[in-house]
Amino acid sequence: MSGSWTTIESDPGVFTQLIKEMGVEGILVEEIYDLSEESLEMLKPVYGLIFLFNWEKNEAPVDMEAINNMFFAKQKVQNACATQAILGILLNRKEIKLGDELEKFKEQTKDLDPTMKGIAIGENDHIRKVHNSFKTQEPFESDERIATSKDDVFHFISYVPVNGSLMEIDGLKEGPVNHGECTEENWLSKVKPVIEKRIAQYQNSEIRFNLMAVTKDPLEEYQKEMKEISQKIHTLENDESKVIELEEAKLQKQDILDKIHAHEDKLNRYAVENARRRHNWFPLIIELLNILAKNGKLEPAIAASQEKTKKRREAKRKNLANANTNASSSS
Amino acid sequence: MSLPINLFNTQQTSRHLLEFRAGKMFREGNLVKPDTRKGLIYLNQSPEDSLMHFYWKDRSTNKVEDDLIIFPFEAEFSKVKQSNGRVYILKFQSSSQKLFFWMQEPKADKDEELCKKVNDIINNVHSDDKSDVMDYNQELLNALSESYQQSKEEADNNDNEAGSSDKKKPTTQFSKDQLKEISEILANIQVPETNDANLQDILTPEIVSPLLKDREVCNALFPHLPDNSPLDSQSIEDVLRSPQFIHSINSLTYALRSGALGPLMAELGLDSSISTSDGAVVAFLRAIQKKQDDTMDES
């Protein structure tokens, strides 16, 4: 019997940690803010893209033959779509070290049809526990209520190159959508127009899209570069005729160091934000209010806030009245 | 610290502008399927923001699952013509959000009327206080005369339909004169406005930071920071600005206004006799202040 799945925040830090806790090593998830060639180039190597959007019916034909040679699962569990989209990338990339749990899951489900694969995700305790551990700590039930109404309409899908074809994996469809042939080098340029077309289908007012890249964690590569440049500097230092080369090499080393530091900062930021998501804030809130009360700061703050409430209410009322005038004049 | 789980199972005390039984529907692939839970749609002007809200709650758990703010002429409630069932859709003009519902009222003959009423309420603009009160009175009066009509019909027919068994049967019947009298009394009542406080206005870096110069204040707060936080005043200020903390205080503000005030005051040992006339958050904060004052008097 599968337990319930909570909604989780669509955030690169959450996804990076979620993938790590599933037992997969060397993955970094990054948010993509623009689809320019340069931005995409900087993220390489990219294993797959996760796209979040306001769900609308989409009639693109599916490639039912492809399901025999890849991992495609139909979504059978409510709220699991983020994890489902992530698995769609991880389990279709042979070069990713999946770790014991996911390796076992992939092996056990390889002969199941998409519906049974979806049910298997729902029944996998390990995957569900990791997913649910990212539920925002909430001693008050209100958050869940808000999330429910949102989650009915928002949906995650993934794009990933599988066996030389660019595949769109959407658990609400019968099979993957095949967007044509691609290579490891050109698949990002091929996916760009697909996503742009999808976004263009919406009205200009729709801005709630979120695109994330599941990338190879660059740290290993940085460390390799660091080792090479250090050896080079060591060799050059013993050769007085190579002063200019030595200076260049030192600059290169500084570049790599900067990249390593930026990477560390990013991981620290992800960790701090994840700790905040999982923290129960209630004791801190009460302690802060007690301190304000003790120092005579609470009463004036209450009065100021009440005044603000009054002003906000008046502003809203004006907006409403204006909306009414506009609506009646246009109809 | 543990909190009671069923904070939201408090009884609804106010009368809704409109309410009727309806279930939700969810999407599965290209199909829209009924959620079999018994539900209730109701519309109300929220006392907090004075905006019109459209709610759906589960009748068995009494939990509100959908709460949507609707601006006049922004949304339309209509019957789904493609379906033979009693399926209705709430569509928004400003977004592609669509919500599907299926009627659970025992009889279908009022469906169209209910649908029209939803749209009437959505598009009816309450521009100032007086009209709020007047409209509210009119609604109350309508409701009273409806229940009068209903009870009269029921008495006349004397039938015992299974579907109407859980309907609240009115216990009092009103004469036309009595209704007129009630209407006059109601017209003279002014609903007082509350300007409740908001925790997000209070737990700001501007208000808290000056106190962080005191080492003792910081020491009292450090144990409540997330794991691995650096123990300095900067760390506390960062927390106050973080979306996760702000989300949490807003959620507490909402909870206090939705019935959590009583249980929370009890949990924290606060004086529950404090007046709530200025709103739930103000009452909660004043109770915290009172407890502090009492402690200081003792020492």
HADDOCK unambig.tbl for C-alpha pairs under 7 A between the chains (distance, minus, plus):
assign (segid A and resid 57 and name CA) (segid B and resid 30 and name CA) 6.78 0.50 0.50
assign (segid A and resid 139 and name CA) (segid B and resid 3 and name CA) 6.68 0.50 0.50
assign (segid A and resid 140 and name CA) (segid B and resid 251 and name CA) 6.83 0.50 0.50
assign (segid A and resid 140 and name CA) (segid B and resid 252 and name CA) 6.83 0.50 0.50
assign (segid A and resid 140 and name CA) (segid B and resid 255 and name CA) 6.37 0.50 0.50
assign (segid A and resid 142 and name CA) (segid B and resid 251 and name CA) 6.33 0.50 0.50
assign (segid A and resid 142 and name CA) (segid B and resid 255 and name CA) 6.64 0.50 0.50
assign (segid A and resid 143 and name CA) (segid B and resid 251 and name CA) 6.71 0.50 0.50
assign (segid A and resid 145 and name CA) (segid B and resid 65 and name CA) 4.98 0.50 0.50
assign (segid A and resid 145 and name CA) (segid B and resid 66 and name CA) 6.72 0.50 0.50
assign (segid A and resid 148 and name CA) (segid B and resid 65 and name CA) 6.81 0.50 0.50
assign (segid A and resid 149 and name CA) (segid B and resid 65 and name CA) 6.98 0.50 0.50
assign (segid A and resid 149 and name CA) (segid B and resid 66 and name CA) 5.71 0.50 0.50
assign (segid A and resid 172 and name CA) (segid B and resid 29 and name CA) 5.22 0.50 0.50
assign (segid A and resid 173 and name CA) (segid B and resid 29 and name CA) 6.43 0.50 0.50
assign (segid A and resid 206 and name CA) (segid B and resid 95 and name CA) 6.90 0.50 0.50
assign (segid A and resid 275 and name CA) (segid B and resid 226 and name CA) 6.02 0.50 0.50
assign (segid A and resid 275 and name CA) (segid B and resid 227 and name CA) 6.67 0.50 0.50
assign (segid A and resid 276 and name CA) (segid B and resid 226 and name CA) 6.08 0.50 0.50
assign (segid A and resid 276 and name CA) (segid B and resid 244 and name CA) 6.17 0.50 0.50
assign (segid A and resid 277 and name CA) (segid B and resid 244 and name CA) 5.98 0.50 0.50
assign (segid A and resid 279 and name CA) (segid B and resid 226 and name CA) 5.76 0.50 0.50
assign (segid A and resid 281 and name CA) (segid B and resid 245 and name CA) 6.84 0.50 0.50
assign (segid A and resid 281 and name CA) (segid B and resid 248 and name CA) 6.75 0.50 0.50
assign (segid A and resid 283 and name CA) (segid B and resid 224 and name CA) 6.28 0.50 0.50
assign (segid A and resid 284 and name CA) (segid B and resid 221 and name CA) 6.60 0.50 0.50
assign (segid A and resid 284 and name CA) (segid B and resid 224 and name CA) 5.09 0.50 0.50
assign (segid A and resid 287 and name CA) (segid B and resid 221 and name CA) 6.74 0.50 0.50
assign (segid A and resid 290 and name CA) (segid B and resid 288 and name CA) 6.68 0.50 0.50
assign (segid A and resid 290 and name CA) (segid B and resid 292 and name CA) 6.96 0.50 0.50
assign (segid A and resid 293 and name CA) (segid B and resid 289 and name CA) 5.09 0.50 0.50
assign (segid A and resid 293 and name CA) (segid B and resid 292 and name CA) 6.46 0.50 0.50
assign (segid A and resid 294 and name CA) (segid B and resid 292 and name CA) 6.14 0.50 0.50
assign (segid A and resid 301 and name CA) (segid B and resid 202 and name CA) 5.64 0.50 0.50
assign (segid A and resid 302 and name CA) (segid B and resid 197 and name CA) 5.93 0.50 0.50
assign (segid A and resid 302 and name CA) (segid B and resid 202 and name CA) 6.99 0.50 0.50
assign (segid A and resid 302 and name CA) (segid B and resid 282 and name CA) 6.82 0.50 0.50
assign (segid A and resid 305 and name CA) (segid B and resid 197 and name CA) 4.99 0.50 0.50
assign (segid A and resid 305 and name CA) (segid B and resid 198 and name CA) 6.12 0.50 0.50
assign (segid A and resid 305 and name CA) (segid B and resid 201 and name CA) 5.61 0.50 0.50
assign (segid A and resid 305 and name CA) (segid B and resid 202 and name CA) 6.92 0.50 0.50
assign (segid A and resid 306 and name CA) (segid B and resid 195 and name CA) 5.24 0.50 0.50
assign (segid A and resid 306 and name CA) (segid B and resid 196 and name CA) 5.55 0.50 0.50
assign (segid A and resid 306 and name CA) (segid B and resid 197 and name CA) 4.71 0.50 0.50
assign (segid A and resid 309 and name CA) (segid B and resid 195 and name CA) 5.81 0.50 0.50
assign (segid A and resid 309 and name CA) (segid B and resid 196 and name CA) 6.71 0.50 0.50
assign (segid A and resid 309 and name CA) (segid B and resid 197 and name CA) 6.71 0.50 0.50
assign (segid A and resid 310 and name CA) (segid B and resid 195 and name CA) 5.77 0.50 0.50
assign (segid A and resid 313 and name CA) (segid B and resid 49 and name CA) 6.29 0.50 0.50
assign (segid A and resid 317 and name CA) (segid B and resid 127 and name CA) 6.41 0.50 0.50
assign (segid A and resid 321 and name CA) (segid B and resid 127 and name CA) 5.65 0.50 0.50
assign (segid A and resid 324 and name CA) (segid B and resid 72 and name CA) 6.76 0.50 0.50
assign (segid A and resid 324 and name CA) (segid B and resid 125 and name CA) 6.67 0.50 0.50
assign (segid A and resid 327 and name CA) (segid B and resid 73 and name CA) 6.95 0.50 0.50
